[in-house]
Amino acid sequence: MANQINPNLIKDKVLAKQVIESQNELEKIKIERGWLGDIWGNSEKIPNNLAALLIVILILTGLIYTCIVSGMPSEKISLQIKDLWSIISPLITLSIGYLFGDKSKKGIK
């Protein structure tokens, strides 16, 4: 549908040219970004998206490990639940600090 041109635009040559040029520019940007750009966003958003993804992965890992290990005897567990959370919680808070610190730093300008 984006590649279809409205028949009314053909009457106005200047407007038709602008529409075609903008469609070509958008297509060029989409090709340059590639399929990873569709996932991560543009270069300004990649660090924030990666930090958010890291937070989600760490929290899910901690929750899944906690649920799996909570019913096991402590002798069979190689890594205790509190030890796992003591490893991943600083990483979570660091990522959250990066996200909020990055946004507040941009507002200071």
C-alpha positions as CSV (number, residue, x, y, z in Angstrom):
1,M,0.0,0.0,0.0
2,A,2.9,2.4,0.6
3,N,4.1,1.9,-2.9
4,Q,0.7,2.8,-4.4
5,I,0.3,6.4,-5.6
6,N,-2.9,8.2,-5.3
7,P,-4.4,9.0,-8.8
8,N,-5.1,12.6,-7.6
9,L,-1.4,13.2,-7.1
10,I,-0.7,12.6,-10.8
11,K,-2.5,15.8,-11.5
12,D,-0.1,17.8,-9.3
13,K,3.4,17.1,-10.6
14,V,5.3,18.9,-7.8
15,L,3.3,17.1,-5.0
16,A,3.7,13.8,-6.8
17,K,7.4,14.3,-7.1
18,Q,7.7,15.1,-3.3
19,V,5.6,12.0,-2.4
20,I,7.7,9.7,-4.6
21,E,11.0,11.2,-3.2
22,S,9.8,10.8,0.4
23,Q,8.8,7.2,-0.2
24,N,12.2,6.5,-1.8
25,E,13.9,8.1,1.2
26,L,11.9,6.0,3.6
27,E,12.7,2.8,1.7
28,K,16.4,3.8,1.6
29,I,16.4,4.3,5.4
30,K,14.7,0.9,5.9
31,I,17.2,-0.9,3.7
32,E,20.1,0.8,5.6
33,R,18.8,-0.3,9.0
34,G,18.2,-3.9,7.9
35,W,16.3,-6.4,9.9
36,L,18.3,-5.8,13.0
37,G,17.4,-2.1,12.8
38,D,13.7,-3.2,13.0
39,I,14.4,-5.0,16.2
40,W,16.8,-2.6,17.9
41,G,15.7,0.7,16.4
42,N,18.0,3.5,15.2
43,S,21.5,4.1,16.5
44,E,20.2,6.5,19.2
45,K,17.9,3.9,20.7
46,I,20.1,0.8,20.6
47,P,21.9,1.3,24.0
48,N,18.6,1.9,25.8
49,N,16.9,-1.1,24.1
50,L,19.9,-3.3,24.9
51,A,19.8,-2.2,28.6
52,A,16.1,-2.9,28.8
53,L,16.6,-6.3,27.2
54,L,19.3,-7.1,29.7
55,I,17.0,-6.1,32.6
56,V,14.2,-8.4,31.3
57,I,16.6,-11.3,30.7
58,L,18.2,-11.0,34.1
59,I,14.9,-10.8,36.0
60,L,13.5,-13.8,34.0
61,T,16.6,-15.8,34.7
62,G,16.4,-15.1,38.4
63,L,12.7,-15.8,38.6
64,I,13.0,-19.1,36.6
65,Y,16.0,-20.3,38.6
66,T,14.2,-19.3,41.9
67,C,11.1,-21.3,40.9
68,I,13.1,-24.4,39.8
69,V,15.5,-24.5,42.8
70,S,13.1,-23.5,45.5
71,G,11.7,-27.1,45.8
72,M,15.1,-28.8,45.8
73,P,17.1,-29.7,48.9
74,S,20.0,-27.3,49.6
75,E,22.6,-30.1,49.4
76,K,21.8,-30.7,45.7
77,I,22.0,-27.0,44.7
78,S,25.4,-25.8,43.5
79,L,24.4,-22.1,43.4
80,Q,22.1,-20.9,46.2
81,I,19.2,-18.6,45.3
82,K,20.5,-15.7,47.4
83,D,23.9,-16.0,45.7
84,L,22.4,-15.9,42.2
85,W,20.3,-12.8,43.2
86,S,23.4,-11.2,44.7
87,I,25.1,-11.6,41.3
88,I,22.3,-10.4,39.1
89,S,20.8,-7.6,41.2
90,P,23.7,-5.2,40.8
91,L,23.6,-5.8,37.1
92,I,19.8,-5.0,37.1
93,T,20.3,-1.8,39.1
94,L,23.2,-0.8,36.9
95,S,21.1,-1.1,33.8
96,I,18.2,0.7,35.4
97,G,20.6,3.5,36.5
98,Y,21.9,3.7,32.9
99,L,18.3,4.0,31.5
100,F,17.2,6.7,34.0
101,G,20.6,8.5,34.0
102,D,20.6,8.6,30.2
103,K,17.2,10.2,30.1
104,S,17.9,12.8,32.8
105,K,21.2,13.7,31.2
106,K,19.5,14.4,27.8
107,G,17.0,16.7,29.6
108,I,19.8,18.8,31.2
109,K,21.3,20.2,27.9
